[in-house]
Structure formats: structure tokens, C-alpha cells
Amino acid sequence: MGTRFSITVYAPDHETARDGLEAAFARIESLDARLSDYDPHSELSRLSLAPVGEAVAVSEDLWRVLTEAERVHALSGGAFDVSVGALSRLWRSARRHGSLPDPERLERALAATGAHLLTLDPTSRAVRLHAEGMRLDLGGIAKGFALDEALAALRSRGLPRAMVDGGGDLLLGQPPPRRAAWRVAVETGAEAGSARVRLELANAAVATSGDGFRHAVIDGVRISHVIDPRTGAGLTDSPVSTVVAPSGMLADAWASALCVLGPTRGLKVLESLPDVEARLVCGKGARARSFESAGFPAAVVSSPPDGRP
């Protein structure tokens, strides 16, 4: 999925640990083969190349991710949209070459983007794409699903005390022995000298997104890797969002969606999701301002960037 996964687990013995870790990494690998848009042979990539309008039966894994993505799309008012694959490819190339996408190609990619062009049929568990050149990109949700499934594999083997890390997004199981929670330091993404946020969590996921982590400077403008699917543009002056949720999939998806929505609209949307909390940091350095949902964990403290988490 274009990132690195690591797992920390507490086990009674080496054999149990090895069995659990092998199962968890095997599950991640199987999901990569289904959900990655970096792999031209993945199930997702094959779906994206299906004839326009053809019903394609998909695996349960891909179906679960697509149906959750559809729900987040509706709740976010279109700020989260997995049909952005054509736009994602253009902007990846733009960041590599340091130049803005060609306007005509950008317009064609935007015409092939939109939830109205994607049909999910629950009766046959089939998917239809309704535009030429349409591509799906699960980069904002599949990684979180992989975290969930890896921890499920560990729990099924009697290893509930574990932490799964996918590119910096975390799913935390039961806490380490003799601790009440996992201690997680989250970078705000602001400039050097800013504070980190420390969370104490268990049985929860935390994901962070924004231009503090992946961005490019093109023609003097800082452009995030996060795309607004409604306009086709890479975000400029993107906030950094940190989301705490019951699952990796929810945390992953809403971290991306909130970057597009911004603090005012984003935190308003979260009021309808009592189990999802967030903190957004807007601006850099001395101008940075933070916004938090009402239920953002009370066990949050700040520490210097070079301090101990």
C-alpha cells in the first residue's frame, strides 16, 4: 500500500509471538494484493480497468472497504471519495516532477471522479464504474482496514496486547502489562519548535493526515498530498488532522476527510459520530492554531518536539 507496517506485541513465549506475527503480516500482505493501487495486478487495479458499466463481483474485503468509504463519503458531504484515482495519479506525477498537472488532463480526471459514477450492488456484491478512465484509490482507508485485520489476527491467537503501525497510523489493542494505556506521541506537522501531542489510549486507533507529512512545493506553493475530490485540486494550507476512533478504518478515512473539510465544518460533522474525536492544527509555527472536538481525549498533554513521549 505504499507504506511500511510494523507490529509490537506482548506474548507469553516466542512461539506464540512468532505464530501471531506471521498471521498478522500474512493478512496485511493478502490485503495489499486486493486493495493497493500501487500494484497493477491487485484486485482494485483490475476492477479499475473493467469495461465501463460492467458489474464486477468483488471479494468480501474489497466490498467492506468500499461500503465504509461510501458511508464516509455521504457523511462528509463528498469530502472523502475513493473515486479520485485518476486525480491521484496526476498529482503524484506533479509532486515528482515539481510542476502542476496539465489543465486538460486535470479536467479529464475530474470528469472521471465522483461517487455518482460508482455503483455498489449489495445483492450480488458487485461494483460498476460508469466513466471512461475512472480509477479507484483506497489510500485514505485501506491502510486503516489492514490495521484492523492485523490486530484481529493477533487477537484470534491469544495476543490482545499489541500495537499495529501502518505508516504512522496506529491501532492499539489492550495496553502493555502493568500499564493502563499505550502512550502515543503525535506530531502536529507544524514547523520545528512546535509541541507534540501525547495521547494515552487502549483499544482505539489514531491516524494523522495533512501536508506536514507529505507535500510538495510547486511554483512556491505548498501543496498537500490530500486532494479535494470536489475540485480536483491538491490542498494548499492544509490543516493537520489527528483522529481517534474505535477502528483503524474510521480513523484513517476521517483523518483525510477532515483535511478537506477544515476545522469548522469538520468538527460539526463529527458531532454525529460520538465515537470519533479529532484535533486539527491550522497554520505553521507561531501562527498555528488548534481546534478540537468536544470529546477529544482528556489525557492529552503537550511536550516539546525533542522531549520524551
Secondary structure, 3 states (H helix, E strand, C coil): CCCCEEEEECCCCHHHHHHHHHHHHHHHHHHHHHHCCCCCCCHHHHHHCCCCCCCEECCHHHHHHHHHHHHHHHHCCCCCCCCCHHHHHHHHHHHHHCCCCCHHHHHHHHHCCCHHHEEEECCCCEEEECCCCCCCCCCCCHHHHHHHHHHHHHHCCCCCCEEEEECCEEEECCCCCCCCCEEEEEECCCCCCCCEEEEEECCEEEEEECCCCCEEEECCEEEEEEECCCCCCEEECCCEEEEEECCHHHHHHHHHHHHHHHHHHHHHHHCCCCCCEEEEEECCHHHCEEEECCCCCCCCEEECCCCCC
